[in-house]
Amino acid sequence: MAGALNRACVEERLSAATFVARLDLVYAARTGLELDRLVADLPERSSPRRVLLGAVGWWSGFSADLRRAWEAPRLPRLILPRRAEVVIGRSPLADLVVADQTVSSRHALLRHEGASWVVHDAGSRNGTFVNGWRVVDPMVVEPGDQLTFGATTFVLALPPA
């Protein structure tokens, strides 16, 4: 609390005399409510830089959310196979061929382990991601998850009944 009062005084939001008087009250306070009252009337520090950075941060988050909402229904579906393991890569020998130069020849493995599907990165150069998180260790996936291999993204889906 003393630090907040000191900053307010340095930033000229509080006079030196008021700072000294309130500092005495800080040390005499017995409850958190008493302390909160000592800084409640301080004007907020507003600078053009702070306002601009806040606006840029908001716009960046908004545009990222907008992009995700726009792209989600347009992503190709990767239907979970009926076999136990699928090799994903750019090679014609892969079970799922992804024609993208950012995808390694043998990029990832999708395995059915017990009741779950697990994705493994096969040492790819550009990485495998699940819902934006890089796959470092095997990761459980489920229908609706977004799998990204290099620059190509799919949405996992169940096979038709």
Buried (B, 14 or more C-beta within 10 A) or exposed (E): BEEBBEEBBEEEBBEEEBBEEBBEBBEEBEEEEEBEEBBEEBEEEEEEEEEEEEEEEEEEEEEEEEEEEEEEEEBEEBBBBEEEEBBBBBBEEBEBBBEBEBBBEBBBBBBBEEEEBBBBBBEBEBBBBBEEEEBEEEBEBEBEBBBBBBEBBBBBBEEEE
